[in-house]
Amino acid sequence: MEYLGWDQVEAGAILPSFEEAACDIVELKQEERKYAKTNSYTASVADWRVFKPVYNRDICIDCQNCWVFCPDTAIIARDKKMIGIDYEHCKGCGVCVEVCPTNPKSLLMFAETEDNDVALSQWPEKKKKEK
């Protein structure tokens, strides 16, 4: 298969995500799937990220909203439990934070240079509901 540059791909072209048929792909973990060379999973796409989501396990209710809505499969979940963020594929869009229903949110955006442990120490307290 000959690979074309971004300026050579015809409008409307389809780039395959996997090397094989994707019939049972949902049963495999991300790292077990045979991704095609044209799939963004095989390359780091986070170089331009300015803000990153930081995840607080103590607040998470495992609703899976972040996993469902993440446009780059950067949320790592196993057995319907959130276990972390794949920073190699996270672009820092903040969608995961927006869809998080907890109070306070279990995902918050911090500067890319912020250490995750420092970010966790700055987590806000739960807001009381106004009557």
C-alpha positions in Angstrom: 0.0 0.0 0.0 1.4 3.4 -1.0 0.9 6.1 1.6 0.1 9.6 0.4 0.9 12.9 2.0 -1.8 15.0 3.5 -2.0 17.2 0.4 -2.3 14.2 -1.9 -5.3 12.6 -0.3 -8.4 13.0 -2.4 -11.4 14.7 -0.7 -13.7 12.2 0.8 -11.0 9.4 0.9 -11.4 6.8 3.6 -8.4 5.9 5.8 -8.8 2.5 7.4 -8.5 2.5 11.2 -7.5 -1.2 11.6 -5.4 -3.7 9.6 -8.1 -6.3 9.7 -11.9 -6.3 9.7 -13.3 -4.6 12.8 -16.1 -7.1 13.5 -15.1 -7.9 17.1 -12.9 -4.9 17.8 -15.0 -3.7 20.7 -14.1 -6.9 22.7 -10.4 -6.0 22.6 -8.5 -3.4 24.8 -7.0 -0.5 22.9 -3.5 -1.8 23.2 -4.5 -5.2 21.8 -6.1 -3.9 18.6 -4.1 -4.0 15.3 -4.3 -0.4 14.2 -3.5 0.7 10.7 -0.5 3.0 10.1 -3.0 5.6 9.0 -4.7 5.6 12.4 -3.8 8.4 14.9 -3.6 5.9 17.7 -0.2 4.9 16.4 1.2 8.4 16.8 1.5 10.9 19.6 -0.9 13.8 18.9 -0.4 15.7 22.1 2.6 17.9 21.3 0.6 21.0 21.0 -1.5 20.6 24.1 -1.5 23.6 26.4 -3.9 22.4 29.1 -4.4 18.8 30.2 -7.2 17.0 32.1 -6.2 15.7 35.5 -8.2 12.9 37.0 -9.2 12.5 40.6 -10.1 8.9 41.4 -11.6 9.8 44.8 -14.4 11.8 43.2 -15.1 9.7 40.1 -18.4 7.8 40.0 -17.4 5.7 36.9 -20.3 7.1 34.8 -18.2 6.7 31.6 -19.3 10.0 30.2 -15.7 11.0 29.6 -14.9 7.8 27.9 -18.0 8.0 25.6 -17.4 11.6 24.6 -13.6 11.8 24.3 -12.9 12.4 20.6 -9.5 10.8 20.7 -10.0 7.7 22.9 -7.6 9.2 25.5 -9.7 8.0 28.4 -8.5 4.6 29.7 -11.3 2.5 31.2 -11.3 -1.2 32.2 -14.5 -3.1 33.2 -16.5 0.1 33.2 -14.1 1.8 35.5 -12.1 4.9 34.6 -8.4 4.2 35.4 -6.6 7.1 33.8 -5.8 9.3 30.8 -3.6 8.4 27.8 -1.6 11.7 27.6 0.0 10.5 24.3 -3.4 10.9 22.6 -5.1 13.6 24.7 -5.2 16.9 22.8 -6.5 18.9 25.8 -9.9 19.8 24.3 -11.6 19.6 27.7 -14.7 17.7 26.6 -14.2 15.1 29.4 -14.3 17.9 31.9 -17.5 19.4 30.4 -19.4 16.1 30.5 -18.3 15.1 34.0 -21.4 15.2 36.3 -19.7 15.1 39.8 -19.5 17.9 42.3 -16.7 18.9 42.2 -15.8 17.4 38.8 -13.5 14.4 38.9 -11.6 15.8 35.9 -10.3 19.3 35.8 -8.1 21.2 33.3 -4.6 22.3 34.5 -1.6 23.7 32.7 0.4 21.2 30.7 3.4 21.9 32.9 1.6 21.3 36.2 2.6 18.2 38.0 -0.5 15.9 38.5 0.2 15.5 42.2 0.3 19.2 42.7 -2.9 19.6 40.7 -4.6 17.0 42.9 -3.6 18.9 46.0 -5.4 22.0 44.6 -8.7 20.2 44.0 -11.7 22.3 45.0 -14.1 21.3 47.8 -17.6 20.0 47.2 -20.0 22.9 46.6 -23.1 22.9 48.8 -26.5 23.1 47.1 -28.4 26.3 47.5 -32.0 26.0 48.7 
